[in-house]
Amino acid sequence: MNLFNVYPINPINIVKAQGSTVWDSEGNEYLDLYGGHAVISIGHTHPHYVQRITEQLNNIGFYSNSIEIPIQKQLAQQLGEVSGKEDYTLFLCNSGAEANENALKLASFHTGRKKVIAFTKAFHGRTSLAVAATDNPSIVAPVNQTDNVLFLPFNDEEALTKAFSEFGVEIAAVIIEGIQGVGGIREASVSFLKLIRSLCDQYGAVYIADSVQCGYGRTGNFYSHDYAGVDADIYSMAKGMGNGFPIGGIAIAPKFKASYGLLGTTFGGNHLACAAAVAVLDIIRQDNLVENAQTVGSYLIEELNKFDKVLEVRGRGLMIGIELPAELANVKKDLLLKNRIFTGEAKPNVIRILPALNITKEIADRFLTALDERLKA
């Protein structure tokens, strides 16, 4: 049996990883500034992380949600403390798509409505409802297509106000990334997020803050939406949550009432996943990684803005997009093959930087030197 060929693959076999460094099967060393789509939040194979998972596995790795799992409650308590959302409740699942799927479903249950507002260039996942709210027709199968999702221009306050005036009593939720990742590192404005909050309050809709890629401390706030100074009703999270172990979740405002069977999952919140997530929060808090993301990220953005050939630098903290002219579309590939630095991209010519939250200024300088070399080549 062969693999179903759906991924364009770099011909590199990574066999070892430590911190922000990875090594291939031939012993070549690479700098990882992408973390597998913003997944590696505390660095590869962090000793505390490895220890917590190993200890948990030696006791019990899995049982279903039909029994008490105290480590789930520990995770919820720590997440509330670190995120500042202590009065919210936590539902655990396995991925970002599943988190957004459950967020949208919960919003519909809560309001009794069907319509969802999403935005141009949004990416919310590949499961049925999450992909229907994703602005990429090529990954929306016919069975996923629905008239219930209304796409509006990103950051367009007039269009949002008009949509609510027209469909307000039908709208179950507005879902928005604080900073669009796949969409090219585009940040929602403070006034736009405040308007979403205001309109959702006015019309009884649910504000869903998709924090799957832009959350978990990456931007210098725990949830990237926090910079707007308003609370969402539901925060979805996943990528940085387990540092590579599959886990996702939604933080749910107090106004939502749980009932048996309302949401559910077999693997979500299992012992191993929770051990991984607890370890991540331990390190985020112990090493002040949210503050580090802000400090090193600000330095990177300031230095990147000095490059003449860079058209625009977007983002916040350690979620950075570097837009290059079309003739420099090869730079991302050259950084990997010639400088051995992993970065990401957003089509057509945006390099995405999504490193571990504990990178140092020295690592940032190493990248800046390599980028300078590539831009002068």
Rosetta blueprint (number, residue, H / E / L):
1 M L
2 N L
3 L L
4 F L
5 N L
6 V L
7 Y L
8 P L
9 I L
10 N L
11 P L
12 I L
13 N L
14 I E
15 V E
16 K E
17 A E
18 Q E
19 G E
20 S L
21 T E
22 V E
23 W E
24 D E
25 S L
26 E L
27 G L
28 N L
29 E E
30 Y E
31 L E
32 D E
33 L L
34 Y L
35 G H
36 G H
37 H H
38 A H
39 V L
40 I L
41 S L
42 I L
43 G L
44 H E
45 T L
46 H L
47 P H
48 H H
49 Y H
50 V H
51 Q H
52 R H
53 I H
54 T H
55 E H
56 Q H
57 L H
58 N H
59 N H
60 I L
61 G L
62 F L
63 Y L
64 S L
65 N L
66 S L
67 I L
68 E L
69 I L
70 P H
71 I H
72 Q H
73 K H
74 Q H
75 L H
76 A H
77 Q H
78 Q H
79 L H
80 G H
81 E H
82 V H
83 S H
84 G L
85 K L
86 E L
87 D L
88 Y L
89 T E
90 L E
91 F E
92 L E
93 C E
94 N L
95 S L
96 G H
97 A H
98 E H
99 A H
100 N H
101 E H
102 N H
103 A H
104 L H
105 K H
106 L H
107 A H
108 S H
109 F H
110 H H
111 T H
112 G L
113 R L
114 K L
115 K E
116 V E
117 I E
118 A E
119 F E
120 T L
121 K L
122 A L
123 F L
124 H L
125 G L
126 R L
127 T L
128 S H
129 L H
130 A H
131 V H
132 A H
133 A L
134 T L
135 D L
136 N L
137 P H
138 S H
139 I H
140 V L
141 A L
142 P H
143 V H
144 N H
145 Q L
146 T L
147 D L
148 N L
149 V E
150 L E
151 F E
152 L E
153 P L
154 F L
155 N L
156 D L
157 E H
158 E H
159 A H
160 L H
161 T H
162 K H
163 A H
164 F H
165 S H
166 E H
167 F H
168 G H
169 V H
170 E H
171 I E
172 A E
173 A E
174 V E
175 I E
176 I E
177 E E
178 G L
179 I E
180 Q E
181 G L
182 V L
183 G L
184 G L
185 I L
186 R E
187 E E
188 A L
189 S L
190 V H
191 S H
192 F H
193 L H
194 K H
195 L H
196 I H
197 R H
198 S H
199 L H
200 C H
201 D H
202 Q H
203 Y H
204 G L
205 A L
206 V E
207 Y E
208 I E
209 A E
210 D E
211 S L
212 V L
213 Q L
214 C L
215 G L
216 Y L
217 G L
218 R L
219 T L
220 G L
221 N L
222 F L
223 Y L
224 S H
225 H H
226 D H
227 Y H
228 A H
229 G L
230 V L
231 D L
232 A L
233 D L
234 I E
235 Y E
236 S E
237 M E
238 A L
239 K H
240 G H
241 M H
242 G L
243 N L
244 G L
245 F L
246 P L
247 I L
248 G E
249 G E
250 I E
251 A E
252 I E
253 A L
254 P L
255 K L
256 F L
257 K L
258 A L
259 S L
260 Y L
261 G L
262 L L
263 L L
264 G L
265 T L
266 T L
267 F L
268 G L
269 G L
270 N L
271 H H
272 L H
273 A H
274 C H
275 A H
276 A H
277 A H
278 V H
279 A H
280 V H
281 L H
282 D H
283 I H
284 I H
285 R H
286 Q H
287 D L
288 N L
289 L H
290 V H
291 E H
292 N H
293 A H
294 Q H
295 T H
296 V H
297 G H
298 S H
299 Y H
300 L H
301 I H
302 E H
303 E H
304 L H
305 N L
306 K L
307 F L
308 D L
309 K L
310 V L
311 L L
312 E E
313 V E
314 R E
315 G E
316 R E
317 G L
318 L L
319 M E
320 I E
321 G E
322 I E
323 E E
324 L L
325 P L
326 A H
327 E H
328 L H
329 A L
330 N L
331 V H
332 K H
333 K H
334 D H
335 L H
336 L H
337 L H
338 K L
339 N L
340 R L
341 I E
342 F E
343 T L
344 G E
345 E E
346 A E
347 K L
348 P L
349 N L
350 V E
351 I E
352 R E
353 I E
354 L L
355 P L
356 A L
357 L L
358 N L
359 I L
360 T L
361 K H
362 E H
363 I H
364 A H
365 D H
366 R H
367 F H
368 L H
369 T H
370 A H
371 L H
372 D H
373 E H
374 R H
375 L H
376 K H
377 A L
